[in-house]
């Protein structure tokens, strides 16, 4: 892939699994917080799958749309858009009743120093959304950050692992789940908590950060020595298909790739491609923030894009100087400060 357009086409290309699953999901789809890193491609993938299946469904994206280019791009792809502030109760109540809600609104980067806003977005807003869409099914994006650090040899936390969030961002993510669950039980709403850890495309993500450090000959801190990743297109597809998996009480689904990946090994793979020796500092801690997504793989199948393919694509993207999104994952963070 050499251009943003080629990347976008790869990200939004729906699988037959998605096209088939959408036939069993009645009603339109509304994406709240569509303007973030993943929302635009998720919305466009849903629309493309609906068209491919010959289905009569609308895809509606809701955001403040601080970037009008994002809004115009969505509308040119057939996604309907609504611009409003979700935290404004009167504006929220104007949204049309929609059978399927994918909740992507949230706040992470910049939480330190702006904790009150993070809690408002991540816990207060879900309550209002649940009240408004009490007759809908809801897939709510959450995070693997709700789990404790686990021993690398154990393969990561699964859905039965008790949450133990570190720091206010992770705590507010668990708060989002708890508030949604409260209203789910109150109103009988079927939901799913989509615990993602970590999605990537070529413009951002763990692989890009490691690759750039190798390419630019910057030291790589190995303290957090193991990670999980999943291609953004696969994560988006799983989120849409999860509308078929909502339940009451809300179900929980870990979403990531199947591998527990060594950061050292990743850096060495990029080093071989760039002809540069990675520079390492510190040693690997025996624990890391890792998720076991075997339940998702059983229910939804393995991701289409393999780790080796992601490494190849990211390597090429770095070498050609492809554009990037300045939103680092901070996957090395061990104190929960984002």
Secondary structure as the mmCIF struct_conf table of DSSP 4:
data_model
#
loop_
_struct_conf.conf_type_id
_struct_conf.id
_struct_conf.beg_label_comp_id
_struct_conf.beg_label_asym_id
_struct_conf.beg_label_seq_id
_struct_conf.end_label_comp_id
_struct_conf.end_label_asym_id
_struct_conf.end_label_seq_id
BEND BEND1 UNK A 3 UNK A 3
HELX_RH_AL_P HELX_RH_AL_P1 UNK A 4 UNK A 12
HELX_RH_AL_P HELX_RH_AL_P2 UNK A 16 UNK A 22
TURN_TY1_P TURN_TY1_P1 UNK A 23 UNK A 24
BEND BEND2 UNK A 25 UNK A 25
BEND BEND3 UNK A 27 UNK A 27
STRN STRN1 UNK A 29 UNK A 32
TURN_TY1_P TURN_TY1_P2 UNK A 33 UNK A 35
BEND BEND4 UNK A 36 UNK A 36
TURN_TY1_P TURN_TY1_P3 UNK A 37 UNK A 38
HELX_RH_AL_P HELX_RH_AL_P3 UNK A 39 UNK A 52
TURN_TY1_P TURN_TY1_P4 UNK A 53 UNK A 54
STRN STRN2 UNK A 59 UNK A 63
BEND BEND5 UNK A 66 UNK A 66
HELX_RH_AL_P HELX_RH_AL_P4 UNK A 68 UNK A 76
TURN_TY1_P TURN_TY1_P5 UNK A 77 UNK A 78
STRN STRN3 UNK A 80 UNK A 83
TURN_TY1_P TURN_TY1_P6 UNK A 86 UNK A 87
BEND BEND6 UNK A 88 UNK A 88
HELX_RH_AL_P HELX_RH_AL_P5 UNK A 89 UNK A 93
TURN_TY1_P TURN_TY1_P7 UNK A 94 UNK A 94
BEND BEND7 UNK A 95 UNK A 95
HELX_LH_PP_P HELX_LH_PP_P1 UNK A 96 UNK A 97
BEND BEND8 UNK A 99 UNK A 99
STRN STRN4 UNK A 100 UNK A 103
TURN_TY1_P TURN_TY1_P8 UNK A 109 UNK A 110
TURN_TY1_P TURN_TY1_P9 UNK A 112 UNK A 113
HELX_RH_AL_P HELX_RH_AL_P6 UNK A 115 UNK A 119
HELX_RH_PI_P HELX_RH_PI_P1 UNK A 120 UNK A 124
HELX_RH_AL_P HELX_RH_AL_P7 UNK A 125 UNK A 132
TURN_TY1_P TURN_TY1_P10 UNK A 133 UNK A 135
BEND BEND9 UNK A 136 UNK A 136
STRN STRN5 UNK A 137 UNK A 143
HELX_RH_3T_P HELX_RH_3T_P1 UNK A 144 UNK A 146
BEND BEND10 UNK A 147 UNK A 147
HELX_LH_PP_P HELX_LH_PP_P2 UNK A 148 UNK A 149
STRN STRN6 UNK A 150 UNK A 151
HELX_RH_3T_P HELX_RH_3T_P2 UNK A 152 UNK A 154
TURN_TY1_P TURN_TY1_P11 UNK A 155 UNK A 155
STRN STRN7 UNK A 157 UNK A 157
TURN_TY1_P TURN_TY1_P12 UNK A 159 UNK A 160
BEND BEND11 UNK A 161 UNK A 161
HELX_LH_PP_P HELX_LH_PP_P3 UNK A 162 UNK A 163
HELX_RH_AL_P HELX_RH_AL_P8 UNK A 167 UNK A 187
TURN_TY1_P TURN_TY1_P13 UNK A 188 UNK A 188
STRN STRN8 UNK A 191 UNK A 196
STRN STRN9 UNK A 199 UNK A 200
BEND BEND12 UNK A 202 UNK A 205
HELX_RH_AL_P HELX_RH_AL_P9 UNK A 206 UNK A 215
TURN_TY1_P TURN_TY1_P14 UNK A 216 UNK A 217
STRN STRN10 UNK A 219 UNK A 221
BEND BEND13 UNK A 223 UNK A 224
STRN STRN11 UNK A 226 UNK A 227
STRN STRN12 UNK A 230 UNK A 231
HELX_RH_AL_P HELX_RH_AL_P10 UNK A 232 UNK A 241
HELX_RH_3T_P HELX_RH_3T_P3 UNK A 242 UNK A 244
BEND BEND14 UNK A 245 UNK A 245
STRN STRN13 UNK A 247 UNK A 247
BEND BEND15 UNK A 248 UNK A 249
HELX_LH_PP_P HELX_LH_PP_P4 UNK A 250 UNK A 250
STRN STRN14 UNK A 251 UNK A 255
BEND BEND16 UNK A 256 UNK A 256
BEND BEND17 UNK A 258 UNK A 258
STRN STRN15 UNK A 261 UNK A 262
HELX_RH_AL_P HELX_RH_AL_P11 UNK A 263 UNK A 274
TURN_TY1_P TURN_TY1_P15 UNK A 275 UNK A 275
STRN STRN16 UNK A 279 UNK A 281
BEND BEND18 UNK A 282 UNK A 282
BEND BEND19 UNK A 286 UNK A 286
STRN STRN17 UNK A 287 UNK A 288
STRN STRN18 UNK A 291 UNK A 291
HELX_RH_AL_P HELX_RH_AL_P12 UNK A 294 UNK A 300
BEND BEND20 UNK A 304 UNK A 305
HELX_RH_AL_P HELX_RH_AL_P13 UNK A 307 UNK A 319
TURN_TY1_P TURN_TY1_P16 UNK A 320 UNK A 321
BEND BEND21 UNK A 326 UNK A 326
TURN_TY1_P TURN_TY1_P17 UNK A 331 UNK A 332
BEND BEND22 UNK A 334 UNK A 335
#
